[in-house]
Each structure stands twice: as structure tokens, then as C-alpha cells.
Amino acid sequence: MEEAAATSTLRFKSNYAVSRKIEPFYKGGRVQVNRDGKFMFCPCGNKLNIIEVETGALQSLQQILVTGSRALLLKQWNWRENQCVRTWKAVHVAPVAAMAFDSTSTLLATGGCDSTIKIWDMIKQYCTHNLKGSSGVVHLVEFHPDMSRLQLLSSSIDYKVRIWDLNSSKCVAVLDGHFSAVTSLAFADGNTLLSSGRDKICIVWDLKTRENKHTVPVYESVEAAVLLPEKGDFSQLGVKKQGLHFVTAGSKGILKVWEVATAACVYSQPVPFELKEEASERSVTQCMLVPERNEIVTVSVEHNIVFYDAQTLQLRKQLAGYNDEVLDVKFLGPADSHIVVATNSPQLKVFELATSHCQILYGHTETILALDVFRKGLMFVSCAKDKSIRVWRMNKDGRVICVAQGLGHAHGVGAVACSRLKERFIVTSSQDCTIKIWNIPESLTSKAKAALISSPETLHAKVTERGHNKDINSVTVSPNDKLIATGSQDRLAKLWSCSDCSLLGVFTGHKRGIWCVQFSPVDQVLATSSADGTLKLWGIRDFSCLKTFEGHDASVLKIIFVSRGTQLLSSGSDGLLKLWTIKTNECVKTLDAHENKIWGLHSNKQDDMVVTGSTDSCITLWKDVTEIEEKEAQAKEEEQIIKEQELSNLLHEKRYLKALGLAISLDRPHTVLMVIKDILKETDGRKHLEENIVRLRKDQKEAVLAFLVTWNTNSRNCHEAQAVVETLLKHEAPETLLQYSGIKPAVESLLPYTERHFQRLSRLLQATMFIDFMWQNMRLGDTARQEDVTL
């Protein structure tokens, strides 16, 4: 009974709409944060993206924002309104490499690849200084914070820091101490400067004497150094005494706090246990202090932007600027609050959907190829080219840790599936053509208390079976955990028993390799998708092909069941998603939001959201809008009925002008024609029509003109069309008519049909004249006969 009730209330889906996109917003270059720390500006290709830090929302292009391009142009933007206020030539003869505003945002300094520095007055809008004397690319410019001094500091490829007096446009001092590129300059007060370099040292300079006060060896190539504010409690960072302290960020990928007086490192961020040695892909390229929010922001070489609490260096938020190719994506968390993403890298990314906060999970050493999540949504498994699998668990606070790993495959592990009922086992398949079943110990399940895990447990495969002759692309577990299905490059899908991995049968019929296999959640049916562009449904009992769905023009990479197993969603290598209704075999909707192969496709537990991930680096969240669209269509229909009733009332009351306006707003040419016919039926109908057409607005007249082009093609309605044309020609000046939208095609369409109508009327006139002539002759003959009879 319950099942019958469920089926009766089951509603087929008819459409999905994009509710959100997670796309690349930063691909390298200088990142800037505005003063209050609410917005971040990130270059991405030819675009400049504005990110709202709190929500991760991407905005289009405070006061002043300036961008420099390779085209030797500087652009000034009012970014809140996405307007380019001004564009001017940079006067540099090579691209601009560095830019900086003074503290009042009235002066802008640009350092060029042509060894020169230009200063621009942003208010009067002209170049005030052209400073020459640097050698090579000027990659760093910084104004002295005390504007009364009018000084600019710069560094170029000769590793020296130059101080420029802007009153005389001369270089007044050269600070020589670094042996490699100077990466950042920070002012402690008016007379103390900190410089960092790739030569693994930081130097504190006295700007009065222009001498080196302290040299601090930091044992790593430093990309940025930030001075800690004098006020504030930094005791958790090892700051015990008064005096200068600074934070360094560089090749080791962690932040360190240094005390200038003793040149000692007083605090170092902990490194994840998997990463004891220096990993270049984690190195930090930028570091900034945002005093308003008490935050330190870092940018990594992997394009990740991280926000730390300045007093504890605890992670507050992390945003992923670039995802590369997305190879798989799944919903995660008990309420599907997160998504886990496998990109073309050894790291996993877990996004919290509400805030865009991204956790990066380290563990695999080569590209992660596939993911699967257990039913409760707290544990998931990843498999990679490094021949391993890893089991991860999400804690109550949303933090994800690796709890187990399994080794045993001879090649990269390309597909993985979790048990459906309980967290009991995992099935994997590999390029080595084998299937492995791994048991999960009780200690790892979500029931087990989240004890502190020093290192992941090791899993061992309980069963290994050679499954196919070519790569196995997909593996799945049945809803009752008793069956396993595999799909391979050898064009076959196979059914296996879960208990001992014995072969139960083979599904033969696809003409090319099979990319995906999925069990129906309700029926004893298996769905497969293939590089031959088709989807097939198979009966599990007799291995027969029940249905074939044709419609994709490219390989079908992923399929999932939706609407309680009554519909299918499929994704192709052409970037298209298709929604199929199984009963009717028809493709209900084709969705287009990706530009490349869609490898990731997953539905949430509520079955009202879908997430897709593609090699175009985009992750798209889709919302089921069937119900919304149905309600909108119903409301529209009701509105139409009310309007039609109103129209009939207006015609009955002979309020023709209002009736015409309403019929035009309904956008129904036939209804407008009926109104005009009703007007013409009246006594003095032509006069009434003329009066009403003249009183219409210009946009309404344009609509009527578009309608009458269609009426004029039919001899039944040509009189009404010509009556309106006559009125328009009579009352509108030719210049006004030429301003009408679509006037040219309208005239081109009207001419041939009007000519045809006139020819028809001419023939009709000739025919009536002939009839009249015959009639007159007949009457004459009749009269003559009557006269003869009388005589």
C-alpha cells in the first residue's frame, strides 16, 4: 500500500536549473584585499574577479581600483558598478610588473619591465615622475607611509632596494644586503624597514642611517614577510617580549614567527603528518596582514587563498582559486552540506557549500581518479594513480581526516564503490583488470568514537578477482549489498556476487567501451553507459537488454538514477547533461552548462539537487525546478484566463481601446485580429478603428505592425490588415515609421502579398463587370420579349 501511495505522489522531473557554479577565479598574479577585508581582487586570465570573502560569492568588477595589462594600458575602475572610469597609456615601453598606491590613494606608482618607475596623479590624471636608474625589471614598488617625506622605495633585478626622493626625482640611497630577489618591504615605523628575499634572509634597515641593523637567517626562500602589530596579544605565537616580530611565508608552505632581537624562530605552524619534507607545491607566494579583521591572508602556488587568525595563526577560511580538471565530485555530510572534489592532482578538496570554505586533504601522491561516499555521508573513499585507496571521515565540526589506506593493486585504481546498507566494505577496480573487495574494520565506522588518529590504519583486500581483459572503468554495489557490477573498456558489463566475487553473468551489447554502471534503487535492473553514445537498461535475472536510450552524440561518461529510479540523468564528453524518463524512453531535457567532458555526476539524498564536475574546471550545482516551473505555468495560465475574461467584458462594453491594449499585452495576434474585426462590424467601424489605432502607444503600434504582416498573408484577413496599414500611413510621418523596430522586414513582407491582393481584387472587379454586363443584356432581351407579347 505504501509503495502504491508513493508511486501515485511521484512526480517526474522535467528540468534542472543552475543554482550555483564553483569556477576558477584566480590563476596566478597579485591578489589584493580591500581595507575592511570584505572583498578580494583576483586576476584570472583577462578578467579581474571580486570575491566576497564571507560567502565566497563571485562578483563582477574602495575607492579606486587600477589594473595594468600587457597591452601597456592602465585601467581605473569603479568596481562596485563594474565601470571602467578611465583608460590611459602606461607610457612604459614594456609591461607593468608592479603597482602600489600611496596611503591617500591619490598617487599610483608603476614599476615596468623597462627599468623605469612612473608616478601618476590619480586626481589630475597625469604622469608626475619618471624615475630612471633601476636595472632590469622593477618588480617591487612601495610608498613610504609618512606622506610628508614623499619617498618611494623600489627593488629590481639587481637585488638592491632604492629609495627615491619624489621632490627631486632622484635616488637618494641604495640598500645593498640581499643576494637574491627582494620579495617584500614592510615598514615598522617611519625609520625602520623590513625586507625579505629569496636568499633565505630578512633584513631590518635603519632608514635614518640607511644601514643594516639586523640580519635574520630564516632558512627558506621567503616570498613575503609581514610585521606583527605592536598592539595585540600574540603570546600564542611565542611573542613573550616587546620588540619587533615578523611572520614569514615561503617555500616550506607554513608560516613562521621570528623575533628580530634574537633572530630566533619563536613559532612555527604544525605540518600535517603526511608532509614532513618540504613540498614545493605548497609554497606560499603572497602574505598580507588585514588589520581590520585581525587576519593574515596567504596565497599558495596551487592558487589556494588562506585566511588565518593573526593572533593564533589558526585557519579561519580557505578558498580554492583554481581546480584544474575535475575528475569526480560527490555530495558529503549528513545533510549534503559539503561536496568532495577530485581534481587533476593528488589533493582532495572538500567545499562547504554555505561559505565556499575549502579543506585540502593531503595523502595521495598521484592524481585521484574517483570517489564514493557511504550512505550516511560521513565517510568516503578515494582511489588514485598511486595504486592506493584512502578512507576519510568527517568529524562533527566538519573537519575531514584520513582514517585508513589500502595498497595492493598493480596499477592505478580507477574506480571505487562503497557498500550501500552499512559501512562494511569497499570494492575497487583497476587498470590491472582486477576487482578487489576490502573489509572495513568496526573501529573505523562512524559509530566508533572519533579518537585521535596518529596515522591511518592499513586495509587488506579480502578478495581479488581478474574481472576483464581491458581497463575496468566503473564499479558499483547493489542496494542490498549482495551484488557487484563492473563495466570495462572491453565493451562488457559483468555481474558478481559480493560474498566471494564469483561471476554471475555477462551483459553483452555495447559497441564500444563501457564508462559507467549503476544499479536501479528500486528494480532488479542495471544501467550502463558507453562510448558508443548509448545508455542501456539490463534485467539482472536474465541479462537481457530491456531498453536502449539514444540521443547523445558523444561518449556517455556517467549515469545516475533520479526520481526514485524512474528517471536517468546522463553526462557526456561533449559537456551535455540529459534527463531521461525510463517508461517512455524519451529525453525530457538537455542541459548545457559545461564546455568539456563531465566526469563527475551525483545527486543529493533529497533528490532535488545534482552536482556536476567537468574538465573545464567548473563544478555546477543544479536545482530541480520542475515544481517551480509547474507553479509558474499554472499561475500564467490562470492570469491568461482572467485576462481573456476581462477582454470579453471590454468587447461587450465596446471599450475598444482598452480591449486592443489588453489583446496586445497577451501577445496573441489572433485575439488582436478578432478585436479589430469586432470594431469593423460596428457602424462607422473604419472611423472607430482609426481613432483607436492612433491612440495606441508606439510599442503597441510596433506589435500590431508585426501581427498584421501575418494577417496580410491570408486573403480572409487582408482587409483588416490593410485597414490598419492605411491608418498608420495616414497618421504617422514617414520619418516616424522608419523609427519603428522591424519596419524594414515588415514592408518587405507586406509588399508582395498586398500586390497579390490587388491583383485578385482587379480580377474580381473584371468578373463582376462581366456579370453586370451579362445581366444588363439579359434584362434588355427580357424587356424586348415583353413588348412583343404586349403588341
N, C-alpha and C positions, 0 to 999 in steps of 0.2 A: 504493500500500500504506500509506504513511504517513498519507494522508488518511483511509483506511478505519479505521486504528487510532485516529486522533484522534477520529473520529466515534463509535467504539464506546465510548471513555472519556468522551465529552462528557456532562456532567451538566446537565440543565435546572435553572434556579434556581426556587425556589418561594417564597422570602421574603427580604426585607431587614429589618434592624433598625437603629434609630437608634443609632449608636455615639457621636456627639457633636454638640452644637449650638453654633454661634457665634451668640450672640444679643445684643441691646443690653443693656449692663449699666450704662451711665451716660448720662444725658440732660441733664446740667447740674446745678449746685448745688455744694456744697462737698465736695471729695474729701479723705479723711483717710488717712494711712498710720500703722500701729501702730509702736511704738517700735523693734522689731527689724527693721522694714521688710519683713517677710514677707507681711503682709496689707494690703489696701487696701479702704477702705469707700467705696462709691459710691452716691449716691441715684439711683434710676431710677423715675420716676413715683411710685407709692405704696409701692414696695419699697425695701429697702436691701440692696445686693448686697455680698458679701465676696469679693474676688478674691485668690487665692494668686498672688503676683507671679511666682514662679519658673515655674509651669506655665500660668498664665492660667486655672486652674480656677475655676469659679464656685461659691461655697459659699452656704449659707443663713445667716440671722442666727444693758489686756487686761483688763484687769481690768474696767473699766467702759466701757460704750458708751451714749451718750444721744442720742436723736433728738428733734427738735422738729417739730411738724406745724402745718398751717394751722388744724387743729381746736383750737388753743390747748392741746394736750396735750403733755406731755413723757413719753417712754417710756425706761425704763432696761432694757437687755438684757444677758443673759448670752449673748453671741453664739456662743460655742463650742458651746452646747447649744440654740441657737435658741429661747431662752425670754425672754419679756418679764417681767422681775422685778417691775417696778413701773410704774404709770402715774399721773401726777398732773397737776392743772391748773396751767398755766403762770402763772396769776394775771395775766398780761398781758392787756390788752383788745384787742390786735391781734396778728397772727402774730409769731413769734420770728424775728429776722433774723440774729442772730449768737450763737455759743456758744463758751465756752472753759473748760477745766479749769485748775486750778492745778497746780503741779509735783507735788503729792502725790495728785492725783485725789480729794481729799476735798471740794473746793469747786467748784461749777459756776456760771459767770456766764452769764446770758442777756440779750441786748440785743433790745428789742422795737421793733415799728413804732409803738408808743405812746409813744416818747421816754423810756421808763424802762429801768433795768437792775436785774435781780433776782439775788441771790446765794443759792445753795442749798447747804445742808449735806447731802452725799450719805450720810453715815453716820446722822445723827439724822433725816434726811429731812424737813427743813422749810426755809422761806424765811427767811434770816437778815438780808438787807438789801433795801431797795427804794430805789434811788438815782434821784432826780429832778433835772432841771436841764438835760438834753440837749435839743437842739431837733431835731425830726423823727426819722426812723428811725435807730436806733443800729445801724450795720452792722459795727462792729468792737469787740470786747472782748478784752483781753489782761491776764492777771495778771502782776505784777512777779515775776521768777524768784526773788528773795530773799523767802521767805515771812515772814521776821521783820518785814519792812516793812509787810506787809498792805496792799498798794496794788493798785488796778486802774486800767488805762488804757482809755479808750474814745474812739471818734470817731463823729460823727453827720453829719447833712446840712449842718451849718454849717462844715465843713472844719476844725474845731478838734479838738485832742487834749486830752481832760480827764484829770486824774489825781485818783483818788478815794482818800481815806484810809478804810479799812474799819473802823478803830476808832471814828471819829467819824461815819461815813457822809456825810462832806462832800467836796465837790470842792475840793481844796487848790491846784490850779494848772490853767491853761489854756494850752496851747502853740499859739500862733497864728502860722502861717507859710505854710500852704498856701492856694491859691486855687481848689482843686477837691477832689473827694472823696479822703480819705486811704484808701489801699488796703491797706497793711500796716504793722505795727510789729515791729521786731526789736531785741533787747537785746544790746549788745556786752559790757557788764559791768553791774554794779549802777547805774552812774551815766551810762551812755551809751545813747541810744536812736536808732534809725534809723527814719525814717518815709518812706513813698513815696506819691506821689499821681498823679492823672490830669492834674495841671497841669505834667507833664513835669519835675518836680524831686524830688530826695530830700534830706531834711534830717537832719543829725546834731545831736541835742539833748544838752545837759549837764543831767542831772536834778537836780543839786545846785543850780545857779544857775537852772535852768529857762530857759536861753537857747539860742538857735540858734548852734551852734559852726561848722557848715559847711553851705552850700547847694550841692548838686551838680546842675547842669543836665544832664539825660540825653536830651533831645531826642526823647522819645517818651512817650506816655501809659503810665505804669507801673502794672501790676496787682499786682506783688509784688516785694519786694526781700529778699534773703537775705544775711546776713553770712557771709563765709568764716571758718572756724575759724582761730584764731591758730596752732595746731599743724598741721603737714602741709606737704607740698611742692606749692606752687601755681605753680611757676616757669613751667610750660607755659601758664599763663593770664596771663602777663605780670606776675606778682607778684614784684618784684625787692627791695622794701624791706619792713621791718617797718611796722606801722601798719594801720589799718582798710581792708579791701577788701570790696566787696559786689557781688552779682550782681543784675542787674535783668531782669525779664521783662515784656513788654507788647505794644503794638500791632504792633510790627515782627515778632513771632514768633520772634525769636532772642534768645539770652542774651548779655549784655554784662557785663564785669567792670570795676569802677570803683575808682580809688584815691581815698580821701577827702581826703588831704593836698593832692593837686594837682588834684582834681576832674577827672582825666583818665580816658578810657576806655582801659584797658590791654589789653583783649582783646575781640574780637567774633566770634561764631560765623560761619563762612562761609555764604553764601546760595547755594542751588542756582542754576546759571547761567540757568535759565529765569525766575527770580523776582528780578529786580533791583529792582523797585519794591515799595513797601510793599503787602502783601496782607492785607486785614482778616480774611479767613477763617483766616489762620494765626496771628492774635494769641493770645497766651498769657494765660489768665485766672487761673492759680494757679501758685505756685512754692514748693517746700518742700525743706528740707535733711533728709536721713535720715542722721545721723552714724554709726549702727551699720553701715550698708552703704556708707558713703562715697559717697552718691548725692544728686543733685539731681533732684527729680521736678517735671515741669511738666504743666499741663493746658491744652489749647488750646480755642479757641472751637468747633472742629469735634469736640469730645469725644474727642480723642486724648490719651492719657496717656503721657508720655515719661520714661524713666529715663536720666540722664546720669552718667558718672563725675565725681565732684565735683572731681577734681584736673586733669582734662584736658577736661572737657565733651564727651567722646566719647560718642556714642549707645550705650547698652547694650541697651536694650529699648524697644519702643513697643507700646502696646495701644490698639486702636480701641474706644472705648466705645459708639459708635452708628454703624450702617452705612446708615441710611435705607433706601430701596427697593433691593433687589439686582436688577440687570438682567441680569447674566451671571456665570458662575463656571466656572473650569476648573482641573484639576489641573496642577501645574507642577513642574519639576525632573526630573532623570533617574530618580529613584525615587519620583516623585509625593509629595515631601516637603512641598511647598507648595501653596497654592491662590491663584489670582489672581482678584480680585473687582471687577466694575464696579458701583458703586453709583450712586445718582441724583446724581452730582457729577462734576466734571472730573478728579478724582483717582482713581487706581487703588490698590487695596490688595493687598499680597502678604502672606499669612499663612504663617508657618512652623508646621506643624501640631503639632510636638512641644512648642513653647514658647508658642504664640499670639503670638509677636513679629510685629509688623505693620510692613511698609515702606509708606510712602505715596509714590506716584510722581506727580510733578507734570509737566505738559507740555501736556495738552489744556486748552482754555479753556472748553469747554462739556461737558455731560453725555456720558459714554462710554456707548455703546449696546450694543456687542458685542465679543467677544474670540474669538481662536482661537490654539491652541498648535501648534507644529511637533512632529513625531513624537518627536524626541529629548528634548523637554521643556525645552530651554534658551532657545529663542527663542519669542516670542509677539507677536501683533499686536492692537492695539486700534483701534476706529473710533468717531467721536463726532459729535455735532451740529455741531461746529465745522468740518465738511466735510473733516476730515483723518483720515489713518491714521498710527499710530506703531508702529514696530518696536522691541521691547525685548529685551534679552539678559541672562540671569542668569550672573554670574561664578561661579567655583568656590567663593567664600566665601558665596554665596547672595545677594550684592548685585545689584540689578537696575538697569540703565541704559538710557536711550533711545539707540538707535543710528541710527535713521532716521525720517524723516517724509515723508508724501506728501500733496500737495494736488492738487485737480483736479475734484472733484465740485462740482456747483452747489448741492446741498442736503446736509443731514445724512447721514452714512454709517451705514446701519442694520444692515448685515450684512457679515461678513468670513469668508473661509476660506483656510487655508494649504494649500500643496502637500503631498501625503502622503508621497511617497518621499524627496525631498531638500528642503533649504531653497532652493527655486528661485524660487517666485513666490507672489503673494498675489492673491486675487480679492475684489473688493468690489462691493457694490450699494448703491444709494442711493434716497432719496425722489425723486431726479431721474429715476427709472425706467431708469437706465443701469447696465451692468456694466463694471467696469474690471479689467484684468489688469496687475499690477505685477511686474516682474522684480526679483529681489534680487541685488545685485552680490556677487561672490565674497568681497569684503573684509568683508562683514557676517556671513557664515555662522559657525556655531560652530567650524568648523575654523580660521578666522582667529584669530590671537592677539589676546587682549583688550588691544589697545593703548589708550592713554589717549585718550578721545574728547573733543575740546574742544566740538564741537557735532554734533548729529545730521546724517547725510547726507540729501540730498533725493532722493526717489524720483519717477520719472515713469511714468505709465501707458503701457504699450506698445500696448494695445488698448482702445478704448471702443466699446461697442455699446448701442444702445437696446434694452432687453430686454422690457419690459412696458408696459402702458398705465396701470398704477397702481403704488403703492409696492412695491418688492421687499423682502419680509420676511426671506428666507433665501437663502443661497447655500452650496453645498458642492462639494468636489472629489472625484472618484472615486479609489479606492485605487491605481490605476495612473497617476494624474496626466494622463489623456487626455481626461476629460470634466468638464463643469461642469453642475450643475443649479441652477435658481433656482425659488423659489416666491413668488407675488405676491398682493397684495390683489385682483387681477383674477380670482381662482379658478383660475388656470392654473399648472402647473409646466412648465418648459421645459428641454430638454437641449441643451447647447452643446459645440462642440469646443474643447479647450484651446488648440490651436495658433493659430487665427485667430478664435476666438469666433463661428464660423458656427453657425447654428441647425440642429440635427439632428432635432428633433421636439417635439411638444407633448403634455402629459398632461392630458386633459380629463375632468372627472367630479365634482369637488368643488362643493358648492352655495354655499360661502362662501369668503372669502379663505384662502389657504394660509399658515400660520405657520412651518412648518419642512419642510426637505427633507434626506434623508440617504441616502447610498449604502450598500448592504449590503457588509460587508467580504469576503464570500465569493461571493455570487451576482451575476448581472447584473440586479440589482433595485434600484429606488428606492422609498424610503418617504416618504410625505408626511402631514402632519397639518394639520387645518383648523379654522376657526371653526365649521364645521358639526358638530363633536363627533366626527368620524371620523378613522381612520388608514387609509391605502390603500397597498398594495404594487403597483408597476407593473413590467412587463417592459421592459427598456431596448431590446430589439431591435425589438419590435413596438408599444411604447407602450400595451399593453393593461393594464387593471386586473386584477390577479391575485387580490387579496383585499381585503376591507374589514373593518375592526375597529370594532365599535360597542360603546359602553359608557360613554364619558364623557358627562356631562350638560352640559358646558360646552366652550368653545374648547380645542383641544389645542395647546398652545404650543410644546412641544419633544418630540422623539423621539430615542432613540439605540438602536443595536443592541447587544445583550449576548449572552453565551454563544456566541461565535463566529458571530454572525449568525443564530442560530436563535430568538432571542427579542428582543422590543422592550420598551423602557421609555418610557412617555409621561407628560408632566406637563400638568396642566390649569389653567385660570384659576380653578377652584374650590379649588385647593390640594391636589388629589389626584394621587398617582402611581399608574400602573397597569403591571403586568408582564404581557406577552402572550406566549404560545407560538405561533409562526407556523404550525407544522404543523397544530395543532388549532383555530386561530382563537379560542382561549379566553383570557379574562382570568384569570390564575393568582392574582393577588393585587392588592388595592387598599391603598395605604399612605397614611396620613393623618397628616401632622406639620406642615403649614403652614396658615395661615389665609387665604392670599390667592394671587394669581397666581404660579405657579412659572415664572420666565423662564429660570433657569439650571439645566442638567442635563448632567452629564458623568460618564463612567466612567473609572477609572484603567487603566493598562496591564495590570495583573494581572487585571483584570475581577472583582475581589472587593470593590471599594468604589465608591460613587456619591456625588457631591456635588450638592445642590440649593440654589438660591438663590431667594428669593421677595420679593415686595413687602411682606411682613410684617416685613422687616428681619432675617430669620433665614437662616442658612446651616446646612444639615443634612448631616452625613456619615453615610452608610448603609453597613452592612456586610452582605455576603452571608452569611446564616446557614443556608442550605439544608443544608450538610453537618452543621453542629452540630445542627440540629433533627432530621435523619435519625438521627444517632447517639443523640440523646436518646430518640427514639421507639423505636429498636431496644432500647436499654437498658431502657426502660419495659416493652416487650413481653416481654423476657427475664425481667424481675422478676415480671411477671404470671404467666408460665408456671411459674416456681419457686413462687410463692405458691399457685397453683392445685394444683400437685402436693402441696404441704405441706397444703393444705386437704383434699385427698382422703385423705392419710395420717391426718390428725386424725380425719376422719369414720370411717375404717376402725378406728381405735383407740378410737372412741367418746369422744374428748376434746372434748365439745360446746362447752364454754365458750370454749376457745381457737379452735375452728372458727368460732364465731359472731363473735368479735373479729376474726379474720382476714378473714372474708367482709365484715364492715362496713368494715374498712380498705380493702378492694379497691373499695369504693363500687359494689357490684353487687347491687341489690335482688333479682334473680332467684337469685343464689347464696345470699344470706341465707335466702330462702324455701325453697330446696332443703334447707338445713341444718335449718331448723325442721321441714320435712316428715319428714326423717330421724329427728329426735328424737321426733316424734309417733308414728312407726311402732313405736317400742320399746314393750315392756310398761311400764306406768306412764309413758307418754310425756308426758301432761299434767303430771305431777309433775316430771319431769326438765326440761321446758321452763320451768316456773315457777321452779325453782331456778336455772337458767342465766340467765334474763332478769333476775331480781332481782340477780344478781351483776355485771351489766354496769355500766360507768361511766355517768354522766349523759349525756355527749356521745354514747355508743354507743346509749343508750336513745332519745335525740332522733333519731338516724339511723334506728333501727328504726321509730320512730313515723312518720317521713317515708315510709319504704318501705311500711309496712302500709296507708297511705292508698291507694296504688296497688293493692296486692293486694286490698283490700276492694272494688274496683270490679268484680272478676271473681268470679263465683259458684264457680269451681273453687278459688279460693284464700281465699275469705272465712273458712273455718273456722280456718285458721292465723292470719289477721289478727285474728279475734275472740278467739282463744286468747291472743294477746299483749296485746290491749286489756284482756281480763279480768284478766290478771296485773298489768298496770300499775295498773288501777283498784283492785285488791285490795291491792297493797303500797305504793302511793305516795299520800301525803296529797294532797287537792285543792290545797292551797297549793303543794306541791312541783310538781305537774303544771302549775300555772299559770305556773311559772317557766321551763318548757321553751320553747325557741325554736320558733316556728311552731306552737304549740299551738292558737291560735285558728283558722287556716285548716284545720288537721288535723281539728279537731272538726267544723267546718262541712262538710268533705268526707265525714267518716265517717257523720254522721247520716243523710243521705238514702239512701245505699247500705245501711246497716245496717237501716234501716226496710224497704227493699225485700227484703232477705234474709229478715227475719222474716215479711213477708207471704208470701213464697214458701214458707217453712217451714210457715206456717199452712195454706196451700193444700195442701201436700204431706201434712200431718198429716190434713186432712179427707179427702183422696183415699185415704190408707192406711186410715183408719177405715171408709170406704165399702167398700173392697176386703175388709177384715176382716169387715164385716157380711155382705157377699155370700157370702164364703167360709163363714161360720158357717151361713147359711141353706142353702147348698148341702150342707153336711155334714149338717144336720138332715134335709133331704129324702132324702138318700142312706141315712141310718140307718133312716128310716121304711120305705123300699123293701125294705131288707134284712130288716126284721122281718116284712113281709108275705110275703116269699119263705119265710121260716122257718116261718110259720104254715101 
